[in-house]
Amino acid sequence: MARFIIRSIISTIVTMFLVSAALFFLIEVGSGDITVKILGVFSTPEQRASYRAQLGLDASAWQRYVDWLFGNDWRAERKVGYPLVTAVNPQTGEADWWADVDGELTRWQLDEGILMTLIRHEDGSATSHLSSGAWKTNTAGSEYFWGVDTKNNAVMWVRGEGAEVWALTKAGLRKEGDGPKQYIPLRKGLLRGDPGISLQYGRPVAVTLIARIRNTLVLAGVAFAIIMPLALFVGILAGINEGKPLDRIISITSLGFTATPEFVTGIFLILIFGIWLKVLPAVAIFTSADAIFQDPKLLALPVLTLTAVELGYVARMTRASMVEVMDSAYIRTAIIKGMPKSRVVFRHAIRNALMAPITIIMLHVNWLIGGLVVVEVIFGYPGLGYYIYKSAIFGDFNAVEAAAMVTVAIAIITRLLGDLAYTLLNPRIRYS
């Protein structure tokens, strides 16, 4: 067993690495120019080039992948010449990047061609003063300076050659002067919990993603707790009564639930309970981060939709497995010998009948976590699926990549748990 677990962990690491590479290149390389999606088709080539540089998309694909996975602070430190550290911003509660210059947290900004130094104080405020002797001269005779700007980038300014920058604001694109020539958007990397800044929210992806994961875990957990015991019970009941009216009713009902798409079931439930009867919220509107705990009714319709869709599928698989086990030779022998049928079912049949459904259940844990896009979009439920959908529509590649890796991690972990569950259900299975 120990050898199997070690091999599984190694294969998990290799799989995650390969999936991360495929995911990154498919999204950032295979999807074309992301700036067109963000800025719109009417943006000019100059505006797109400026925004592409600000996002660090002018670097090579392999360099961006390494930065995304391992971070780029180590690479930026060599250019800035000082250690780069993060400090919590007391106003936002989020981490900002600073250069550690002789124990002082420092940033820089270029104002009308004049380089200013910003020194951070313990209370989070900063004072500025004129930088002297900071400029360096390259082989071409131009004066340049690498530093950390006020937008969490390591940047290079060239004296007297400030670039024309197009900044994206809520009001649209705004033209600015004295811009840097090069950008390195600072991040610690996915492996250190920092996949970058969300372009949609302007905040770290890790901060915006955690709340969505929690909401989805609550929704999926409640749905799982309802669906799986009920589906197993109904499936076992149908399998025991094979060919009888009860079996036919359960089978036809399960088939109907399975064949109905999520969006049809969701809209149908909204019309009945949310609009006509007005007993449940038609849309999951969150007025606070803990809205689902303050008003559990927000979960009702999404959970009912998931239950209707998944109950039929798992029940039919359980029924088929139960019918097969009940028709096996050792079950018939036990019944012929006079053993009570209830004892045969509970002590022998159910344990073996659950071997096949356990695989389906593990696979559907993945679906409940990462495949809730349709259900969450219908009800406006702010979970992981809705987060991926909105990020993909906006073109927020940092958010999409991080959220997708979360779903991949969950899928791999549940597969491992499913393999381990086999040994509990059938002691004859051994992993070497």
ZAVEX-718641 format. One line per 8 residues: number of its first residue (from 1); for each residue y, z, x of N, C-alpha, C. Coordinates in steps of 0.05 Angstrom, whole numbers, plus 5000, padded with zeros to 4 digits. Layout:
BEGIN
NUM) Y,Z,X,Y,Z,X,Y,Z,X  ...
END
This chain:
BEGIN
1) 4976,5000,5017,5000,5000,5000,5025,5000,5017  5025,5017,5039,5048,5018,5056,5054,4991,5069  5032,4977,5078,5035,4951,5090,5047,4931,5069  5038,4933,5045,5048,4915,5024,5077,4920,5019  5086,4945,5018,5114,4952,5013,5131,4941,5036  5122,4945,5061,5137,4935,5084,5140,4905,5083  5118,4891,5077,5119,4862,5075,5138,4853,5052  5137,4868,5030,5155,4861,5008,5184,4865,5015
9) 5190,4886,5030,5218,4890,5038,5227,4868,5057  5210,4860,5076,5218,4839,5094,5221,4813,5079  5203,4807,5061,5206,4782,5045,5230,4783,5027  5237,4807,5017,5261,4810,5001,5286,4803,5017  5288,4813,5042,5311,4808,5059,5313,4779,5065  5290,4766,5072,5291,4737,5078,5299,4721,5053  5288,4729,5030,5295,4714,5005,5324,4717,4998  5335,4741,5001,5363,4746,4995,5381,4729,5014
17) 5373,4728,5039,5389,4712,5058,5389,4682,5051  5365,4672,5045,5363,4643,5038,5378,4637,5012  5375,4655,4992,5389,4651,4967,5419,4653,4970  5428,4672,4987,5457,4674,4992,5469,4649,5004  5454,4637,5023,5463,4613,5036,5464,4590,5016  5442,4587,5000,5441,4565,4981,5463,4569,4960  5467,4593,4950,5487,4599,4930,5515,4593,4941  5521,4602,4965,5547,4598,4977,5554,4568,4980
25) 5536,4553,4991,5542,4525,4996,5542,4508,4971  5526,4516,4951,5527,4502,4926,5554,4506,4912  5564,4531,4913,5589,4537,4899,5614,4527,4914  5615,4533,4940,5639,4527,4955,5640,4498,4967  5616,4487,4972,5615,4460,4984,5608,4439,4963  5588,4446,4947,5579,4426,4928,5597,4422,4904  5615,4441,4898,5632,4439,4874,5658,4424,4880  5662,4414,4904,5686,4399,4910,5710,4416,4916
33) 5734,4405,4912,5759,4420,4918,5764,4440,4897  5761,4466,4904,5765,4487,4884,5794,4490,4876  5812,4483,4894,5841,4486,4888,5849,4469,4865  5836,4446,4861,5843,4429,4838,5837,4443,4812  5814,4458,4812,5807,4473,4787,5826,4496,4782  5836,4509,4803,5853,4532,4800,5882,4523,4794  5892,4503,4809,5920,4495,4806,5924,4474,4785  5903,4459,4779,5905,4438,4759,5907,4411,4772
41) 5901,4390,4756,5900,4363,4766,5928,4352,4772  5949,4365,4761,5976,4355,4766,5989,4368,4790  5975,4385,4805,5986,4396,4829,5986,4375,4851  6005,4377,4869,6009,4357,4890,5990,4363,4913  5984,4343,4930,5967,4348,4954,5979,4369,4972  6005,4371,4974,6018,4391,4991,6013,4419,4980  6015,4422,4953,6010,4448,4941,5981,4456,4944  5962,4438,4941,5934,4444,4944,5927,4451,4973
49) 5940,4437,4992,5934,4442,5020,5945,4470,5028  5968,4477,5017,5979,4504,5023,5962,4526,5011  5953,4522,4986,5937,4543,4974,5909,4544,4986  5899,4521,4995,5873,4521,5009,5874,4537,5035  5896,4534,5049,5899,4549,5074,5901,4579,5068  5915,4586,5047,5918,4615,5040,5892,4628,5033  5874,4612,5022,5847,4622,5015,5828,4621,5038  5836,4609,5060,5818,4607,5083,5798,4584,5080
57) 5803,4566,5061,5784,4544,5056,5787,4521,5076  5807,4523,5094,5810,4502,5114,5791,4507,5138  5777,4530,5138,5757,4535,5159,5731,4520,5152  5714,4518,5172,5688,4505,5167,5671,4520,5148  5652,4506,5135,5635,4519,5115,5619,4542,5127  5608,4537,5151,5591,4558,5164,5608,4582,5171  5633,4577,5180,5650,4600,5187,5657,4616,5162  5661,4603,5140,5667,4617,5115,5643,4633,5105
65) 5619,4622,5109,5595,4636,5101,5591,4661,5117  5595,4659,5143,5592,4683,5160,5613,4704,5152  5638,4695,5147,5659,4714,5138,5651,4727,5112  5641,4711,5093,5634,4722,5067,5611,4742,5069  5592,4737,5087,5568,4754,5089,5573,4779,5106  5585,4774,5130,5588,4796,5150,5617,4806,5153  5636,4792,5141,5664,4800,5144,5677,4785,5166  5704,4786,5167,5718,4771,5187,5738,4789,5202
73) 5738,4815,5197,5757,4833,5211,5752,4833,5241  5727,4831,5249,5720,4829,5277,5731,4804,5290  5731,4782,5276,5742,4757,5286,5773,4758,5287  5785,4770,5267,5814,4772,5266,5825,4791,5287  5809,4812,5293,5818,4831,5313,5824,4818,5340  5807,4799,5347,5810,4785,5373,5836,4770,5374  5846,4760,5351,5871,4745,5350,5895,4763,5348  5893,4784,5332,5915,4803,5329,5919,4820,5354
81) 5896,4827,5366,5898,4844,5390,5898,4874,5385  5894,4882,5360,5893,4910,5353,5870,4914,5333  5859,4939,5332,5838,4945,5312,5850,4942,5284  5834,4931,5266,5842,4927,5238,5827,4948,5221  5842,4963,5205,5831,4984,5189,5841,4981,5160  5829,4996,5142,5838,4996,5114,5848,5024,5107  5868,5024,5090,5879,5050,5081,5885,5047,5051  5879,5068,5036,5882,5067,5007,5912,5066,4999
89) 5918,5047,4982,5945,5045,4971,5947,5065,4948  5966,5085,4951,5967,5105,4930,5976,5094,4903  5989,5071,4902,5998,5060,4877,5975,5046,4862  5958,5032,4876,5937,5017,4863,5910,5031,4866  5907,5049,4885,5881,5062,4890,5862,5044,4904  5871,5021,4914,5853,5002,4928,5861,5001,4957  5843,4991,4973,5847,4990,5002,5864,4967,5011  5883,4972,5029,5899,4951,5041,5892,4950,5071
97) 5896,4926,5083,5890,4922,5111,5916,4928,5128  5911,4941,5150,5933,4947,5169,5922,4944,5197  5940,4940,5216,5933,4940,5245,5939,4968,5256  5920,4978,5271,5923,5005,5284,5936,5001,5311  5963,5004,5312,5978,5000,5337,5985,5028,5348  5970,5036,5368,5975,5062,5381,5976,5085,5360  5957,5084,5341,5955,5106,5321,5973,5102,5297  5989,5081,5296,6006,5076,5273,5996,5052,5258
105) 5994,5055,5231,5986,5033,5214,6009,5014,5211  6004,4989,5219,6026,4970,5222,6020,4943,5208  6041,4932,5196,6041,4905,5186,6066,4891,5195  6066,4865,5190,6090,4849,5198,6097,4830,5176  6122,4821,5176,6131,4801,5157,6154,4785,5171  6155,4760,5164,6176,4742,5175,6197,4738,5153  6221,4746,5159,6243,4744,5140,6266,4728,5153  6270,4703,5142,6290,4685,5152,6288,4681,5182
113) 6264,4677,5191,6259,4672,5219,6258,4697,5236  6263,4721,5225,6263,4745,5241,6237,4761,5235  6223,4768,5256,6198,4783,5253,6204,4813,5250  6194,4824,5228,6198,4852,5222,6172,4867,5224  6173,4892,5233,6149,4909,5235,6150,4930,5213  6128,4934,5199,6126,4954,5177,6107,4976,5186  6117,5001,5186,6101,5024,5194,6095,5040,5170  6069,5046,5165,6061,5061,5142,6062,5091,5147
121) 6072,5106,5128,6073,5135,5129,6050,5147,5114  6046,5173,5116,6023,5187,5103,6025,5185,5073  6049,5184,5062,6051,5183,5033,6048,5154,5021  6042,5135,5039,6037,5108,5030,6062,5090,5032  6085,5102,5036,6109,5085,5039,6110,5073,5067  6128,5054,5071,6131,5041,5097,6160,5036,5103  6166,5037,5129,6193,5031,5138,6191,5007,5157  6212,4991,5157,6212,4967,5173,6234,4968,5194
129) 6228,4955,5217,6247,4952,5238,6242,4926,5253  6261,4918,5268,6260,4892,5282,6239,4893,5304  6222,4873,5305,6202,4871,5326,6214,4858,5351  6210,4871,5373,6220,4861,5398,6198,4856,5417  6199,4833,5430,6178,4826,5450,6151,4820,5439  6150,4814,5413,6124,4809,5400,6114,4781,5403  6133,4762,5407,6125,4734,5408,6111,4727,5434  6091,4710,5432,6077,4700,5455,6081,4670,5457
137) 6077,4659,5481,6081,4630,5485,6054,4617,5491  6048,4595,5477,6023,4580,5481,6028,4558,5502  6007,4543,5507,6008,4522,5528,6028,4500,5521  6033,4496,5495,6052,4476,5487,6081,4485,5488  6085,4510,5496,6112,4521,5498,6123,4533,5472  6107,4534,5451,6116,4545,5425,6110,4575,5425  6128,4590,5413,6125,4618,5410,6110,4625,5384  6090,4641,5386,6073,4648,5363,6068,4678,5362
145) 6058,4687,5339,6051,4715,5336,6029,4718,5315  6008,4732,5322,5986,4739,5304,5990,4768,5294  5990,4772,5268,5992,4798,5257,5980,4800,5229  5983,4823,5216,5973,4828,5189,5997,4827,5170  5996,4809,5150,6019,4807,5132,6016,4827,5109  6033,4825,5090,6033,4844,5067,6014,4836,5045  5999,4815,5049,5980,4805,5029,5951,4807,5039  5946,4825,5058,5919,4830,5068,5907,4805,5082
153) 5924,4791,5097,5915,4768,5113,5922,4773,5142  5905,4764,5160,5913,4761,5188,5925,4733,5190  5950,4731,5199,5964,4706,5199,5977,4700,5226  5982,4674,5230,5997,4666,5254,6023,4653,5247  6045,4665,5256,6071,4653,5252,6079,4638,5278  6093,4616,5275,6105,4602,5297,6135,4603,5295  6148,4612,5316,6176,4617,5316,6192,4591,5312  6209,4591,5292,6225,4568,5287,6211,4546,5272
161) 6185,4550,5265,6169,4530,5251,6155,4542,5227  6170,4557,5211,6158,4569,5188,6147,4549,5168  6123,4552,5160,6110,4533,5142,6120,4536,5113  6118,4514,5099,6126,4514,5071,6101,4523,5054  6105,4546,5041,6082,4558,5026,6087,4556,4996  6065,4549,4982,6065,4550,4953,6048,4573,4944  6062,4593,4933,6048,4617,4924,6042,4615,4894  6018,4623,4886,6010,4623,4858,6017,4649,4845
169) 6034,4648,4825,6043,4672,4810,6035,4669,4781  6040,4689,4765,6035,4688,4736,6052,4667,4722  6075,4661,4734,6093,4641,4723,6088,4613,4733  6068,4611,4751,6062,4584,4763,6066,4585,4793  6067,4561,4805,6071,4559,4833,6100,4563,4841  6104,4578,4863,6131,4584,4872,6132,4576,4902  6153,4562,4909,6156,4553,4936,6170,4574,4953  6158,4580,4976,6169,4600,4995,6171,4588,5023
177) 6189,4599,5038,6193,4590,5066,6183,4610,5086  6186,4604,5111,6178,4622,5133,6148,4630,5130  6132,4611,5122,6103,4616,5119,6088,4614,5144  6065,4627,5146,6047,4626,5169,6035,4598,5172  6027,4592,5196,6013,4567,5202,5983,4570,5197  5972,4593,5201,5943,4598,5197,5939,4624,5182  5917,4625,5167,5910,4648,5151,5881,4656,5156  5876,4682,5157,5849,4692,5156,5849,4714,5134
185) 5841,4708,5109,5840,4729,5088,5820,4750,5096  5829,4774,5101,5812,4795,5112,5793,4806,5091  5768,4810,5100,5747,4822,5083,5726,4834,5101  5712,4854,5091,5690,4867,5106,5664,4853,5102  5661,4836,5083,5636,4821,5079,5619,4833,5058  5602,4817,5046,5584,4825,5025,5566,4848,5033  5556,4847,5058,5537,4868,5067,5551,4895,5069  5577,4896,5071,5592,4921,5072,5607,4926,5046
193) 5599,4912,5025,5609,4918,4998,5637,4906,4993  5645,4886,5008,5671,4873,5003,5668,4843,5004  5662,4830,4981,5659,4801,4981,5685,4786,4979  5708,4800,4979,5733,4786,4979,5750,4793,4955  5772,4779,4951,5791,4784,4929,5785,4765,4906  5785,4776,4882,5782,4760,4858,5807,4744,4854  5805,4717,4852,5828,4700,4848,5839,4703,4820  5822,4710,4801,5830,4713,4773,5845,4738,4768
201) 5837,4760,4781,5850,4786,4776,5868,4795,4798  5866,4782,4822,5883,4791,4844,5875,4818,4856  5850,4826,4851,5841,4852,4860,5814,4848,4874  5805,4867,4891,5779,4864,4904,5756,4859,4883  5739,4841,4890,5717,4835,4872,5699,4859,4867  5695,4875,4888,5678,4899,4884,5689,4918,4863  5716,4920,4862,5729,4938,4842,5725,4927,4814  5730,4901,4810,5728,4889,4783,5699,4885,4774
209) 5681,4884,4793,5653,4878,4786,5638,4903,4778  5644,4926,4790,5629,4951,4785,5630,4958,4755  5654,4957,4743,5656,4964,4715,5640,4945,4697  5639,4920,4704,5623,4900,4688,5593,4906,4691  5585,4912,4715,5556,4919,4719,5548,4943,4703  5566,4963,4702,5560,4988,4687,5557,4981,4657  5576,4964,4647,5575,4957,4619,5549,4942,4612  5541,4924,4629,5517,4908,4624,5492,4926,4627
217) 5492,4945,4645,5469,4963,4648,5466,4980,4623  5488,4988,4611,5487,5004,4587,5476,4987,4564  5486,4963,4561,5477,4945,4540,5448,4938,4544  5441,4930,4568,5413,4922,4574,5394,4946,4571  5403,4970,4579,5386,4993,4577,5380,5001,4549  5400,5000,4532,5396,5007,4503,5378,4986,4490  5383,4960,4497,5367,4939,4485,5338,4941,4495  5334,4947,4520,5307,4950,4532,5293,4973,4519
225) 5307,4995,4515,5294,5019,4503,5285,5014,4474  5299,4996,4461,5291,4989,4433,5271,4967,4432  5275,4946,4448,5259,4922,4446,5230,4927,4456  5227,4937,4479,5201,4938,4492,5181,4956,4477  5187,4981,4471,5167,4996,4456,5161,4984,4428  5182,4974,4415,5177,4962,4388,5161,4936,4390  5167,4920,4411,5152,4895,4414,5123,4900,4421  5118,4919,4439,5091,4926,4447,5075,4937,4423
233) 5088,4954,4407,5075,4966,4384,5068,4944,4363  5087,4926,4358,5082,4905,4338,5061,4886,4349  5062,4879,4375,5043,4861,4386,5014,4872,4386  5012,4898,4393,4986,4911,4392,4975,4912,4363  4993,4918,4345,4985,4920,4316,4975,4893,4306  4988,4871,4314,4980,4845,4306,4953,4837,4319  4950,4845,4345,4925,4838,4359,4901,4852,4348  4905,4877,4340,4882,4892,4328,4874,4880,4301
241) 4894,4870,4286,4889,4859,4259,4888,4829,4260  4876,4817,4280,4876,4788,4283,4865,4774,4258  4880,4754,4248,4872,4738,4225,4878,4751,4198  4886,4776,4198,4892,4789,4173,4921,4784,4164  4928,4789,4139,4956,4784,4130,4977,4797,4147  4972,4821,4157,4992,4834,4174,4997,4819,4199  4975,4809,4211,4978,4792,4236,4994,4767,4230  4989,4754,4208,5003,4729,4202,5033,4734,4196
249) 5039,4756,4183,5067,4762,4177,5081,4768,4204  5069,4784,4221,5082,4790,4247,5085,4765,4264  5065,4748,4264,5065,4724,4281,5087,4704,4271  5088,4700,4245,5108,4681,4235,5137,4692,4239  5140,4718,4234,5167,4730,4238,5175,4729,4267  5156,4735,4285,5162,4734,4314,5169,4706,4323  5154,4686,4313,5160,4658,4320,5188,4650,4310  5195,4659,4286,5222,4653,4276,5244,4665,4293
257) 5240,4690,4301,5260,4703,4318,5262,4689,4345  5239,4682,4356,5239,4669,4383,5252,4642,4382  5248,4627,4361,5259,4600,4359,5288,4598,4353  5300,4621,4345,5328,4621,4337,5345,4627,4362  5364,4609,4370,5381,4614,4393,5398,4639,4390  5407,4650,4413,5423,4674,4413,5449,4670,4398  5462,4647,4402,5488,4644,4390,5486,4642,4359  5464,4631,4349,5460,4629,4320,5455,4657,4309
265) 5438,4673,4322,5433,4700,4313,5458,4717,4314  5473,4714,4336,5497,4730,4339,5518,4724,4318  5523,4698,4313,5543,4690,4293,5534,4699,4265  5508,4697,4260,5497,4705,4234,5502,4735,4229  5497,4751,4250,5501,4780,4248,5531,4787,4245  5548,4772,4259,5577,4776,4256,5586,4771,4228  5576,4749,4216,5584,4742,4189,5576,4764,4169  5551,4774,4172,5540,4793,4153,5553,4821,4156
273) 5550,4832,4181,5557,4860,4185,5587,4863,4194  5598,4843,4206,5625,4846,4216,5647,4835,4197  5640,4814,4182,5660,4802,4164,5655,4808,4135  5630,4804,4125,5625,4809,4097,5623,4838,4090  5605,4853,4104,5601,4881,4098,5622,4899,4112  5632,4890,4135,5652,4904,4151,5643,4933,4158  5618,4935,4166,5608,4961,4174,5605,4964,4204  5606,4941,4219,5604,4942,4248,5626,4924,4260
281) 5635,4931,4284,5656,4914,4297,5645,4886,4303  5660,4866,4294,5651,4838,4298,5655,4830,4327  5674,4842,4341,5679,4836,4369,5681,4862,4385  5670,4862,4409,5669,4887,4425,5696,4889,4441  5716,4899,4428,5742,4902,4440,5744,4929,4454  5747,4928,4481,5748,4953,4496,5777,4961,4500  5784,4984,4489,5812,4995,4492,5814,5013,4517  5791,5020,4528,5791,5036,4553,5765,5030,4567
289) 5763,5040,4592,5740,5035,4608,5715,5048,4596  5718,5070,4582,5695,5084,4570,5693,5079,4540  5701,5056,4531,5701,5050,4502,5673,5051,4490  5653,5042,4505,5626,5042,4494,5615,5070,4489  5625,5090,4504,5616,5117,4501,5633,5131,4479  5658,5122,4476,5675,5133,4455,5668,5122,4427  5659,5097,4427,5652,5083,4402,5626,5067,4405  5603,5080,4403,5578,5067,4408,5573,5043,4388
297) 5588,5042,4366,5584,5020,4348,5590,4993,4361  5605,4993,4383,5611,4968,4397,5585,4955,4408  5564,4971,4412,5539,4961,4422,5521,4950,4400  5527,4957,4375,5508,4951,4354,5500,4922,4351  5520,4905,4347,5514,4876,4342,5502,4863,4367  5513,4867,4392,5500,4856,4415,5471,4864,4418  5466,4890,4413,5438,4900,4416,5420,4887,4395  5430,4885,4370,5414,4873,4349,5408,4844,4355
305) 5427,4830,4367,5423,4802,4375,5401,4800,4396  5403,4816,4416,5383,4816,4437,5355,4824,4426  5355,4843,4409,5329,4852,4397,5316,4830,4381  5332,4816,4365,5321,4794,4349,5309,4772,4366  5323,4766,4388,5314,4744,4405,5289,4752,4422  5290,4776,4434,5269,4783,4453,5245,4796,4439  5249,4808,4416,5227,4822,4403,5204,4803,4397  5210,4780,4386,5189,4761,4379,5173,4751,4402
313) 5187,4745,4425,5173,4734,4448,5154,4754,4460  5164,4778,4466,5147,4798,4478,5124,4806,4459  5129,4808,4433,5109,4815,4414,5086,4794,4413  5093,4768,4414,5073,4747,4414,5056,4748,4439  5069,4753,4462,5053,4755,4487,5034,4779,4486  5044,4801,4476,5027,4825,4474,5004,4820,4454  5010,4807,4432,4988,4801,4413,4967,4784,4425  4975,4762,4440,4955,4744,4452,4938,4759,4472
321) 4951,4777,4488,4936,4792,4508,4917,4812,4494  4926,4824,4472,4909,4843,4458,4885,4830,4445  4889,4806,4433,4867,4791,4421,4846,4784,4442  4855,4776,4466,4836,4768,4487,4820,4793,4496  4833,4816,4499,4819,4840,4508,4800,4849,4486  4808,4849,4461,4791,4858,4439,4766,4841,4436  4767,4816,4446,4745,4798,4444,4727,4799,4468  4733,4816,4487,4717,4818,4512,4691,4833,4507
329) 4672,4829,4525,4645,4840,4521,4644,4870,4521  4659,4883,4539,4657,4912,4541,4670,4926,4517  4689,4913,4504,4701,4924,4480,4681,4922,4457  4668,4899,4455,4648,4895,4433,4625,4915,4437  4617,4919,4462,4595,4937,4468,4602,4966,4460  4626,4974,4466,4635,5001,4459,4635,5005,4429  4644,4984,4414,4645,4987,4385,4617,4987,4374  4598,4971,4385,4570,4970,4375,4556,4997,4380
337) 4563,5010,4402,4551,5036,4408,4560,5058,4390  4580,5052,4373,4589,5072,4354,4614,5087,4362  4626,5079,4384,4651,5092,4392,4673,5087,4372  4688,5106,4364,4709,5102,4344,4729,5080,4354  4737,5063,4335,4754,5041,4342,4781,5050,4354  4791,5072,4343,4816,5082,4354,4814,5091,4383  4791,5102,4390,4786,5110,4417,4783,5086,4435  4769,5066,4425,4766,5041,4441,4793,5028,4446
345) 4810,5027,4426,4836,5014,4429,4854,5030,4448  4856,5056,4444,4875,5071,4460,4866,5077,4488  4839,5080,4493,4829,5087,4519,4821,5064,4536  4815,5041,4523,4805,5018,4539,4822,4993,4535  4827,4986,4510,4839,4959,4504,4868,4958,4512  4884,4978,4504,4913,4977,4509,4919,4975,4539  4905,4991,4554,4911,4991,4583,4908,4963,4595  4886,4950,4589,4881,4923,4600,4899,4902,4586
353) 4905,4906,4561,4921,4887,4547,4950,4886,4557  4959,4908,4569,4987,4909,4579,4990,4895,4606  4969,4885,4618,4971,4872,4644,4989,4847,4642  4985,4831,4622,5001,4806,4619,5029,4813,4609  5033,4829,4589,5060,4835,4580,5078,4848,4601  5066,4863,4620,5082,4876,4640,5098,4856,4657  5085,4832,4661,5099,4811,4676,5122,4800,4659  5118,4796,4634,5139,4787,4616,5162,4807,4615
361) 5155,4832,4613,5175,4853,4612,5193,4854,4637  5180,4851,4660,5195,4851,4685,5214,4827,4687  5204,4804,4678,5221,4780,4678,5244,4783,4659  5239,4797,4637,5260,4800,4617,5280,4822,4624  5273,4839,4642,5293,4857,4653,5314,4841,4667  5306,4821,4683,5325,4803,4696,5342,4789,4676  5330,4780,4654,5346,4765,4634,5366,4784,4620  5357,4809,4615,5375,4828,4602,5399,4835,4620
369) 5396,4834,4646,5417,4841,4665,5435,4817,4670  5423,4795,4678,5439,4772,4688,5441,4749,4668  5425,4749,4647,5425,4726,4629,5438,4731,4603  5457,4751,4602,5470,4758,4577,5495,4742,4572  5498,4720,4586,5524,4705,4584,5530,4698,4555  5510,4686,4542,5515,4677,4514,5522,4700,4496  5506,4721,4497,5511,4744,4479,5537,4757,4485  5544,4761,4511,5569,4775,4518,5593,4758,4511
377) 5590,4732,4514,5613,4714,4507,5618,4714,4477  5597,4713,4461,5600,4713,4432,5615,4738,4422  5608,4761,4433,5620,4786,4424,5644,4795,4441  5650,4779,4462,5672,4787,4479,5666,4813,4494  5641,4818,4499,5632,4843,4513,5637,4840,4543  5653,4858,4554,5661,4855,4583,5639,4865,4602  5618,4849,4603,5596,4856,4621,5593,4835,4643  5570,4836,4657,5566,4819,4680,5564,4790,4672
385) 5551,4784,4650,5548,4756,4641,5575,4744,4633  5592,4759,4619,5618,4749,4611,5636,4746,4636  5632,4764,4655,5647,4763,4680,5641,4737,4695  5616,4730,4697,5608,4705,4711,5619,4681,4696  5618,4682,4670,5628,4659,4654,5658,4655,4658  5674,4676,4656,5703,4674,4659,5710,4666,4688  5696,4677,4707,5701,4670,4735,5695,4641,4741  5673,4631,4730,5666,4603,4734,5686,4585,4721
393) 5696,4591,4698,5716,4575,4684,5742,4575,4700  5749,4597,4711,5774,4599,4726,5772,4587,4754  5748,4586,4765,5744,4576,4793,5745,4599,4813  5739,4623,4804,5740,4647,4822,5713,4648,4837  5711,4634,4859,5686,4631,4873,5677,4657,4885  5695,4674,4895,5687,4700,4906,5673,4717,4885  5684,4717,4861,5672,4734,4839,5645,4722,4830  5643,4696,4828,5618,4684,4819,5596,4689,4839
401) 5602,4686,4865,5582,4690,4886,5572,4719,4887  5590,4738,4885,5582,4766,4886,5566,4774,4861  5575,4765,4837,5560,4772,4813,5532,4759,4813  5531,4734,4823,5505,4721,4824,5486,4735,4843  5496,4745,4865,5479,4759,4884,5469,4785,4872  5485,4798,4855,5475,4822,4841,5451,4816,4823  5453,4794,4808,5431,4786,4791,5406,4779,4807  5410,4766,4830,5387,4759,4847,5374,4784,4858
409) 5390,4803,4866,5379,4828,4877,5363,4843,4855  5373,4843,4831,5359,4856,4809,5332,4842,4803  5333,4815,4804,5309,4799,4799,5287,4805,4820  5295,4807,4845,5275,4813,4866,5264,4841,4864  5282,4860,4859,5273,4888,4856,5254,4892,4833  5260,4880,4810,5243,4882,4787,5216,4869,4792  5216,4847,4807,5190,4834,4814,5173,4853,4830  5185,4867,4849,5170,4887,4865,5160,4910,4848
417) 5177,4919,4830,5168,4941,4812,5145,4932,4794  5146,4907,4785,5125,4896,4769,5098,4895,4784  5099,4888,4810,5075,4887,4826,5063,4916,4829  5081,4935,4833,5072,4963,4836,5061,4973,4810  5072,4964,4787,5062,4974,4761,5034,4965,4756  5026,4942,4768,4998,4933,4764,4978,4953,4774  4984,4966,4796,4965,4986,4807,4962,5010,4789  4983,5016,4774,4981,5039,4755,4964,5032,4731
425) 4966,5007,4722,4951,4998,4699,4922,4991,4705  4918,4982,4730,4891,4974,4737,4885,4984,4766  4872,5006,4769,4867,5017,4796,4850,4998,4814  4837,4979,4802,4820,4960,4818,4838,4942,4835  4863,4939,4828,4882,4922,4843,4892,4938,4867  4888,4927,4890,4897,4939,4915,4913,4919,4931  4934,4927,4944,4950,4910,4961,4945,4917,4990  4940,4897,5006,4934,4903,5034,4955,4889,5052
END
